Amino acid sequence: MLCGARAPGDTGPSQSLPPCSPLVLPVLFSHSSSSQARNLPVWLPNQDEPLPGSSCAIRVGDKVPYDICLPDHSVLTLQLPVTASVREVMAALAQEDGWTKGQVLVKVNSAGDAIGLQPDARGVATSLGLNERLFVVNPQEVHELTPHPDQLGPTVGSAEGLDLVSAKDLAGQLTDHDWSLFNSIHQVELIYYALGPQHLRDVTTANLERFMRRFNELQYWVATELCLCPVPGPRAQLLRKFIKLAAHLKEQKNLNSFFAVMFGLSNSAISRLAHTWEVGVVWRAPLLR
C-alpha cells in the first residue's frame, strides 16, 4: 500500500512495506483407502449445507461481482458464479460492447506487475491479493498497463476520525466483523485450500480467502495510517491508540485482529520511527502480556 514510505519528522532509511503474505493454516487429515472410506462416517458436512449464523457466507453457485478494469481504467462489473473459470469470464466479456477478440485476462498489482491467468483457473475474483485488480487487455499491450488509481492507496490519513472512537469500541467492532467472517468459513474449505481449489470443480474457498485478506488489510491499514500522519505528536498519540486497540483485542480473545495490529506496528516502516516512539513513550508492554 505504501512503497518507500517515510513519515515526516523521523529519520532513517526509506523502507518499503513488504508484500502481504497469506496466513498459513495447517490442515491435518489421514489418508485411507477407498474401501475403508466408504465405511467411515461423514465427519464433514457438504459445503452446500448451511452453517448456523453464517448469513454472509459465500456458497458454491453464488454470484459475486467481478470488477474488471480496462486499459483506460474504466471498470466493467459482471455478476458471475464465484467458481467461474477464466474461460467463462472471457465468454461473458465477449457479450459486452467494445470486446476485441484475442484479449486476455491478467491481474495487476499496485507496482504495475501483470500476471496472466490460465483459462482453467477458477475463483480469480475472490483470490486476488491485496491491491490486485483484474484487467482485460490485448496481449501486446500487457506491458503498457498501469495500476488503477484505487490501487495507489490513500494520500490523507483518518487520524481525526479515529479520535472520535475509543479503542475499546473500535476493538468491539473489529471483533464483531471478524466473527461474522470466521463463522462463514466452512470446515471443508481448509482442505480445499490445502489441496488447491484451482484444481477442483464445484468448490470454493472464497470465505477462507476473504478472512485471510481481512488480516492483511488490517495490518497494512495500521501501518498506512501511522505513515500518513505528518506530525510526530499526533502520530505518537495514534500509536498509543493502536497499542491500546491491540490490548483490547487480546482481552476480547480476538487473536486474528490482535496479531494483525501487532504486525502493522512491527512493520519496518513503523519500527524505524524512533522519534515517534520516544516522544510518546508509548510502548506499554504489560498491556500486551
N, C-alpha and C positions, 0 to 999 in steps of 0.2 A: 504494500500500500504506500509506503514511503521508501524511496530509494535515495541513499546518500543523505538521509535526514540529519539536520543539525539544528538543535534548539537554540534560539538566541540567548546570549548571556552565559553560555557554557563553552568551555574549551575542550579540545580533544579531537582526534582524527575523525573524519567523516565516516560513518558506518552505514551499511545498507541493512534494512530489515531482512532477515533471512527468509527464504521461501517457506510457506507453511507446509507442514508435513502432517499427513493424516495420523490419527490415533491408531495405535496398534492394539487390536482387540483379539487376543488369542482365543481360539476355539478348540476344545478338546473333544474328540469323539473317537470311538473304537470302530474298527473295521470288522465286518463279519461276512460270511459267505451268503449268497442269495438264498440258499435253502434255510439257513439259520434266521435270516432277516424276516422271512415270511412267517416264522413262528413267534417273533418278538412283538410285544405290544407297541402301539404307535405312541411314542413319547412326545413327539412334537406335532401339534395340530397343523392342518393345511393352512397355507398362507392366506387363503380366501376367507377363512373363518375369522369373524370379528374378535377383537380383543376388548375387554371391558374398559370403558373410559378412553378409547382411542379414537375420538371423533375427528382428529386431524390426520389420521393415518392415510397414507397413500397405498391403495390396493392395486394388484395386478389388473390391468384393464382400465384403470382410471386415466382420464386425460389430464395432462398438465400443459402449461404454456411453454412453448419453445420460442424463445426470443432470438431471432436470427438477424444478425447485422449485415448490412450491405457495405460495399467499399466506401460509399459516401456517408456512412454512419447512420443512415436511416435504419429503422428497426421494423422487421416484419414478425408478427406474433402468430403462431399456429397452435391450435389445440390438438394435440396428438396423444396417443397412448404413452404412458410412462415407459413402456418396454419397447417402443418403436425403434427399429433399426435405422441406421444412417440411410440405407437404401429406401426405406419407407418415408423418411423425412424428405429426401430428394424427390420422391414421387409426388409428395404433397406440394413441394415448392414448384414443381413443373406445372401445376394448375394455376399458379399465380401470374399476374401480369408482370411483364418485364423479365420473365425467365429466359435464360440463354442456355441452350443445350451445351453440355460438356462442363458445366460448372461443378465445383467440388465444395464439400463442407469441411471447414477447418475450425480449430479452436485457437484463439489468440489470447495471450496473457498481457498483463499491463506493461511488460517490457517490449511488446511487439513481436514476440516469438510465436510463429504459427506452426501448428502440428496438424497434419492431415488425418482424417478419421477413416477407418476401414469401413467398407459398405456393410459388413455384418455386425459392427459394433452397436450395442443396444444401450438404451438409457443414458444417452450422452447429455441430455438436458439436466439431469439430476446429479451427474457425476462430475460436473465441471469443478475445477479447483477455484480457490479464492481469486477473484478478479480475472477469471477467464470468461470469454464470451464466444459464442458460435458465429462464424462468418461464412457466407456463401460467396464464392468468387471464381473467376476464371483461373485455371491453373497457372497461366503465365503472369498473373497479377498478384500471386500469393506474396511474393517478396516485397510488394509495394504497400501491403496492408499496414495500417496504423491503428493503435488501440482506440476503442470508443472513449469519448470524453468521460463517461461514467467510470471507466476503469482507472483513471488517473488519481482518484481519491479526492477527499475534501481539501480545501485550502484554508478554511477557517474552522477552529475548534468549537466545541459546545460547552466549554467550562462554565459559562454563565448560567446555562440551563441546568447543569448538574448541581450548581449551588442551591437550587430550589428544591432538590430532592435529597433526603437524608440517605446515608449509606445503608442503613438498615432497611428502609423502604425499597431502595434500589435492589438490594440483595433479595428481598422477597419477590419482587417482580421477575428477576432473573431465575429464581428457583421455580416459580410457577411455570414460566415458559419452558425451562429445561425439563421439568417433569412431564409437561404435555408432549414434548418431542420424544422423550425417553419412553413414555408409555405407549407411543405409537409404533415402536420398533417390534417387529415380530421375531420370535426366537430363531426361526429358520434363516432370517436374514444374515445372522452371524456366520452360518455355514455357507450360504451362498456367497457371501463376501470373501470368505477364505478360499473357496473353490474358483472364484472368478465369475461374476454374473454375466460377463460378456460372452461366456461360453455356454450359457444356459438359456433356454427359451421359457417364456411364460413365468418368469420370476422377477422380482425387483428387490433391490437393496436401497431404494430411494429414502426410506425413513432413517436407516442407519447412516447413510451418507449425509443426510440433512443434519443429523445430530453431530457428526464429526465436523461438518462445516461450521456449525454454530460455535464449537470450541475455537476454531481458527479465527472466526470473525471477532470473537470477544477478546482474544489475546492481542490481536492487531489493533482493535479499537482502543484498548488501553494505551498501547504504545503511541498510536497516532495522536490521541487527544493530548498526551503529555508533550509530544514534539511540536504540536501546533499552538501550544500556549507560549506566547512570546516573552512574558515577563517572569523572571525567576521566582519572585514572591508568590504570585498566584499559581505558578507551576508547582511550587513546593506544597501549597495548600491542596492542589488537586492530587498530588502524590499521596498526601496524608489520607485523602478521601478514598483513594483506591486501596490503600493498605487496610483501612477500616472496612471497606467493602469485602476484601478477601477474608478478614476475620469473621464478619457476619455470615459469609457464605459457608465457611468452615463450621461455624456454630449451627447452621441450618442443615448440615450434612450434605451440602451440595458440592461435592468434590470436583465435579466436572467444571463448573464455573470458577471454583476456587483455584484450581490449577491453571485455568485459562488466564485469570487475572495475574497469578504469580508468574506465569510465563511471559506475560506482557511486561511486568515490572522487571523481569530478569533479562529482557531484550538488550542487546549490546547498545542500541541507540538510546536506551534509558539509563542503563547502569553506568555509562560514561559521564552522565550529567552530575559531576562531582559537586558543583556549586549548589545545585538544587537540593541535593541530599544534605549538604552541610547547613544551608540556610534553614531548612525545615526541621532538622534534627528529627526526622520522621520515622526512622526505622524502629518500630516498636516490636521487637522480636517476641516478647511474651504474648502478644495478641495472636500470633500465628503458631504457637506451640501446641 
